Amino acid sequence: MTNFIEHQIDRRDYNKNLLLGIRNLPSIPVVMLELTRLLDNPRTSAGDLGKLISKDQGLVTKILAVANSPLYGLPRRVSTIEFAIVILGFDHIKNIVIALSMMEAFKGSNEKGWNRQSYWNHSLLTAMASKRIADDLGYRKSGEVFTAGLLHDLGISVTQRFFNHDFKKINEMVESQQMSYMSAEKLVLGLTHEEVGQFLIEKWNLPAVLGDAVLFHHQPSLAEVNKPLAAIVHLGDYLTQRFMIGNVDWDENIGLDPRIIEILKLGDETYLDNLINSYEQLYKDQIDSLTF
């Protein structure tokens, strides 16, 4: 047993070193760097931000789709990036751009066991739902929640792209041995996708609170920096499985952490169940509206 544990620790350290040494690991997108520079200038206007973001029409399309989604619940349609910036605010736009840029940087090609569109739908649905839950519960930094929700499974995408042999082996073990994805990840990689995602967020010098939420999105009660943020993302993610809407195989058999009742001050299980049921139609409406 001791030798097995030592092997797992060695494997984990080995793969973290591999992550550090990946030569073609994407660097921080230019738009993220320029956005940060603009936001550090108190004279920056919505027009200035709009000009920067408009250089990437694909990004503009995604931001407008997010702003006009059913789960976002804005009172009127947003048709321009400048108006989106005014309505959502600078900080929230920054969070959206960071999350979308990271998702784009680590996207991989379709293959057996990996459907890029399904992964994207799941990530986006979790992000939007998490923000809606945060708003409904009065959590102030809902833009932060959106970012954490979109990036919560980033580690799966990184594994598929940069550790493709191990990715295939994980899928084979799940299929042939009927084990969970998390167990297979630990055996093959020595790392879970949560740990990989947190590692990349740390490498890109993003806020520790995001890495903490990603690392503990399956067990938010273990979060060390911000339990409510991790708990909200956990709930948004869990509901994709509960409703079987925008769900992914890697989350199968992942249960709801009951301690979120205390973390989010939800009162009791009855209140939580009623809250959960109130989102089902919104999930259905949202998944039907995803077009990119």
C-alpha positions as CSV (number, residue, x, y, z in Angstrom):
1,M,0.0,0.0,0.0
2,T,2.8,2.4,0.9
3,N,4.6,1.7,-2.5
4,F,1.3,2.4,-4.3
5,I,0.9,5.7,-2.6
6,E,4.5,6.7,-3.3
7,H,4.0,5.7,-6.9
8,Q,0.9,8.0,-7.1
9,I,2.8,10.9,-5.6
10,D,5.7,10.4,-8.0
11,R,3.3,10.2,-10.9
12,R,1.6,13.4,-9.8
13,D,4.9,15.3,-9.5
14,Y,6.0,13.9,-12.8
15,N,2.9,15.1,-14.6
16,K,3.0,18.5,-13.0
17,N,6.6,18.8,-14.3
18,L,5.3,17.8,-17.7
19,L,2.7,20.5,-17.6
20,L,5.4,23.0,-16.8
21,G,7.5,21.8,-19.6
22,I,4.9,21.6,-22.4
23,R,6.5,23.8,-25.1
24,N,3.3,24.4,-27.0
25,L,1.3,25.2,-23.9
26,P,-0.7,28.3,-24.9
27,S,0.6,31.6,-23.5
28,I,-1.9,34.1,-22.1
29,P,-3.9,35.5,-25.0
30,V,-3.0,39.0,-26.2
31,V,-6.5,40.2,-25.7
32,M,-6.3,39.3,-22.0
33,L,-3.1,41.2,-21.5
34,E,-4.4,44.3,-23.4
35,L,-7.7,44.1,-21.5
36,T,-5.9,44.1,-18.1
37,R,-3.8,47.0,-19.3
38,L,-6.9,49.0,-20.3
39,L,-8.7,48.3,-17.1
40,D,-5.8,49.5,-15.0
41,N,-6.2,52.9,-16.6
42,P,-9.0,54.9,-14.9
43,R,-9.6,56.8,-18.1
44,T,-10.7,53.7,-20.1
45,S,-14.2,54.0,-21.5
46,A,-16.7,51.4,-22.7
47,G,-15.8,52.5,-26.2
48,D,-12.1,51.7,-25.6
49,L,-12.9,48.2,-24.4
50,G,-15.3,47.7,-27.2
51,K,-12.7,48.5,-29.8
52,L,-10.3,46.0,-28.3
53,I,-12.8,43.2,-28.0
54,S,-14.2,43.9,-31.5
55,K,-10.8,42.9,-33.0
56,D,-12.0,39.3,-32.3
57,Q,-15.4,38.9,-33.9
58,G,-15.7,35.4,-32.6
59,L,-15.3,36.7,-29.1
60,V,-17.9,39.4,-29.7
61,T,-20.3,36.8,-30.9
62,K,-19.8,34.7,-27.7
63,I,-20.1,37.6,-25.4
64,L,-23.4,38.8,-26.9
65,A,-24.7,35.2,-26.9
66,V,-23.9,35.0,-23.2
67,A,-25.5,38.4,-22.4
68,N,-28.7,37.4,-24.2
69,S,-29.0,33.9,-22.8
70,P,-32.1,32.9,-20.8
71,L,-30.1,32.2,-17.7
72,Y,-28.5,35.6,-17.7
73,G,-31.9,37.1,-17.4
74,L,-31.1,40.7,-18.7
75,P,-34.3,42.7,-19.1
76,R,-33.6,43.7,-22.7
77,R,-31.7,42.4,-25.7
78,V,-28.0,43.4,-26.0
79,S,-27.1,44.0,-29.7
80,T,-23.6,45.7,-29.4
81,I,-20.5,45.0,-27.5
82,E,-20.4,48.5,-26.2
83,F,-23.9,48.2,-24.8
84,A,-22.9,44.8,-23.2
85,I,-20.0,46.5,-21.5
86,V,-22.3,49.2,-20.1
87,I,-25.0,46.8,-18.9
88,L,-22.6,44.1,-17.5
89,G,-19.8,46.4,-16.2
90,F,-16.1,46.4,-16.8
91,D,-15.3,43.7,-14.2
92,H,-17.9,41.3,-15.5
93,I,-16.8,41.8,-19.1
94,K,-13.2,41.1,-18.0
95,N,-14.3,37.8,-16.3
96,I,-16.1,36.7,-19.4
97,V,-13.2,37.5,-21.7
98,I,-10.7,35.7,-19.5
99,A,-12.9,32.6,-19.3
100,L,-13.7,32.5,-23.0
101,S,-10.0,33.1,-24.0
102,M,-8.9,30.2,-21.8
103,M,-11.5,27.9,-23.2
104,E,-10.4,28.8,-26.8
105,A,-6.7,28.4,-26.0
106,F,-7.1,24.8,-24.8
107,K,-9.7,23.5,-27.2
108,G,-9.0,20.2,-28.8
109,S,-10.3,18.1,-31.8
110,N,-13.1,15.6,-31.6
111,E,-12.2,12.0,-31.1
112,K,-13.7,8.9,-29.4
113,G,-14.5,9.9,-25.8
114,W,-14.3,13.6,-26.6
115,N,-17.0,15.8,-28.2
116,R,-15.8,19.4,-28.2
117,Q,-19.3,20.8,-28.6
118,S,-20.7,18.8,-25.8
119,Y,-17.9,19.9,-23.5
120,W,-18.4,23.5,-24.5
121,N,-22.2,23.3,-23.9
122,H,-21.6,21.8,-20.5
123,S,-19.0,24.4,-19.5
124,L,-21.1,27.3,-20.7
125,L,-24.3,26.0,-19.2
126,T,-22.6,25.5,-15.8
127,A,-21.1,29.0,-16.0
128,M,-24.4,30.7,-16.8
129,A,-26.4,28.6,-14.3
130,S,-23.8,29.3,-11.6
131,K,-24.1,33.1,-12.2
132,R,-27.9,32.9,-12.1
133,I,-27.7,31.0,-8.8
134,A,-25.2,33.5,-7.5
135,D,-27.5,36.4,-8.4
136,D,-30.6,34.6,-6.9
137,L,-28.7,34.0,-3.6
138,G,-27.3,37.5,-3.4
139,Y,-23.7,36.5,-4.0
140,R,-22.1,39.8,-5.0
141,K,-19.3,38.7,-7.3
142,S,-21.4,36.8,-9.8
143,G,-19.0,37.6,-12.7
144,E,-16.3,35.7,-10.8
145,V,-18.8,32.8,-10.5
146,F,-19.3,32.8,-14.2
147,T,-15.5,32.5,-14.8
148,A,-15.1,29.7,-12.3
149,G,-18.1,27.9,-13.8
150,L,-16.8,28.1,-17.4
151,L,-13.3,26.9,-16.3
152,H,-14.4,24.2,-13.8
153,D,-13.6,21.3,-16.2
154,L,-10.7,23.0,-18.0
155,G,-8.4,20.1,-16.8
156,I,-10.3,17.6,-18.9
157,S,-9.6,19.6,-22.1
158,V,-6.0,20.0,-21.2
159,T,-5.7,16.3,-20.5
160,Q,-7.3,15.5,-23.9
161,R,-5.0,17.8,-25.8
162,F,-1.6,17.4,-24.1
163,F,-1.9,14.0,-22.5
164,N,-3.9,12.3,-25.2
165,H,-2.4,8.8,-24.7
166,D,-3.4,9.0,-21.0
167,F,-6.8,10.5,-21.9
168,K,-7.5,7.5,-24.1
169,K,-6.3,5.1,-21.4
170,I,-8.6,6.7,-18.8
171,N,-11.6,6.3,-21.1
172,E,-10.6,2.7,-21.8
173,M,-10.3,1.9,-18.1
174,V,-13.7,3.4,-17.4
175,E,-15.3,1.4,-20.2
176,S,-13.6,-1.9,-19.6
177,Q,-13.4,-1.9,-15.8
178,Q,-16.5,0.0,-14.9
179,M,-14.6,2.5,-12.7
180,S,-15.3,6.2,-12.2
181,Y,-13.4,8.7,-14.3
182,M,-11.9,10.2,-11.2
183,S,-10.5,6.9,-10.1
184,A,-9.1,6.2,-13.6
185,E,-7.5,9.7,-13.6
186,K,-5.7,9.1,-10.4
187,L,-4.5,5.7,-11.5
188,V,-3.3,6.9,-15.0
189,L,-2.2,10.5,-14.4
190,G,-1.8,10.7,-10.7
191,L,-3.8,13.9,-11.1
192,T,-7.4,14.7,-11.3
193,H,-8.8,17.1,-13.9
194,E,-9.6,19.4,-11.0
195,E,-5.9,19.5,-10.1
196,V,-4.8,20.1,-13.7
197,G,-7.3,23.0,-14.1
198,Q,-6.1,24.6,-10.8
199,F,-2.5,24.2,-11.9
200,L,-3.1,26.0,-15.2
201,I,-5.0,28.8,-13.5
202,E,-2.1,29.3,-11.1
203,K,0.4,29.2,-14.0
204,W,-1.5,32.0,-15.8
205,N,-1.5,34.1,-12.5
206,L,-5.3,34.3,-12.3
207,P,-6.9,34.9,-8.9
208,A,-6.4,32.0,-6.4
209,V,-10.1,32.1,-5.7
210,L,-10.7,30.8,-9.2
211,G,-8.2,28.0,-8.8
212,D,-9.7,27.0,-5.5
213,A,-13.2,26.8,-7.0
214,V,-12.0,24.7,-9.8
215,L,-10.0,22.4,-7.6
216,F,-13.0,21.8,-5.2
217,H,-15.9,22.0,-7.6
218,H,-16.9,18.4,-6.7
219,Q,-16.3,18.8,-3.0
220,P,-16.9,22.5,-2.1
221,S,-16.9,21.9,1.6
222,L,-13.1,21.3,1.3
223,A,-12.4,24.6,-0.4
224,E,-9.9,26.7,1.4
225,V,-10.2,30.2,-0.2
226,N,-13.9,30.7,-0.8
227,K,-16.4,27.9,0.0
228,P,-19.5,29.8,-1.3
229,L,-18.0,30.3,-4.7
230,A,-17.0,26.6,-5.0
231,A,-20.4,25.6,-3.7
232,I,-22.3,27.6,-6.3
233,V,-20.2,26.2,-9.1
234,H,-20.7,22.7,-7.6
235,L,-24.5,23.2,-7.6
236,G,-24.6,24.6,-11.2
237,D,-22.5,21.6,-12.4
238,Y,-24.4,19.0,-10.4
239,L,-27.7,20.2,-11.9
240,T,-26.6,19.3,-15.4
241,Q,-26.5,15.7,-14.2
242,R,-29.7,16.0,-12.1
243,F,-31.6,17.3,-15.1
244,M,-29.6,15.3,-17.7
245,I,-29.2,18.6,-19.6
246,G,-25.8,19.6,-20.9
247,N,-24.2,16.8,-18.8
248,V,-20.9,15.1,-19.5
249,D,-19.8,11.5,-18.9
250,W,-16.9,12.6,-16.6
251,D,-19.4,13.8,-14.0
252,E,-21.4,10.6,-13.9
253,N,-22.0,9.4,-10.3
254,I,-20.8,12.7,-8.8
255,G,-23.2,13.4,-6.0
256,L,-24.4,16.6,-4.4
257,D,-22.3,17.8,-1.5
258,P,-25.0,18.2,1.3
259,R,-22.8,20.6,3.1
260,I,-23.6,23.3,0.6
261,I,-26.9,23.8,2.6
262,E,-24.8,25.3,5.4
263,I,-22.2,27.0,3.2
264,L,-24.9,28.8,1.1
265,K,-27.3,29.3,4.1
266,L,-30.1,27.5,2.4
267,G,-31.9,26.4,5.5
268,D,-32.7,22.8,4.9
269,E,-33.0,20.0,2.3
270,T,-36.6,21.0,1.4
271,Y,-35.5,24.5,0.6
272,L,-32.6,23.2,-1.5
273,D,-34.9,20.8,-3.4
274,N,-37.3,23.6,-4.2
275,L,-34.4,25.7,-5.3
276,I,-33.1,23.0,-7.6
277,N,-36.5,22.3,-9.1
278,S,-37.0,26.0,-9.9
279,Y,-34.1,25.9,-12.4
280,E,-35.1,22.9,-14.5
281,Q,-37.0,24.9,-17.1
282,L,-34.2,27.5,-17.3
283,Y,-31.7,24.7,-18.1
284,K,-34.0,23.4,-20.8
285,D,-34.4,26.9,-22.3
286,Q,-30.7,27.6,-22.1
287,I,-29.5,24.4,-23.8
288,D,-31.9,25.0,-26.6
289,S,-30.5,28.4,-27.2
290,L,-26.8,27.4,-27.4
291,T,-25.8,28.0,-31.0
292,F,-22.0,28.3,-30.9
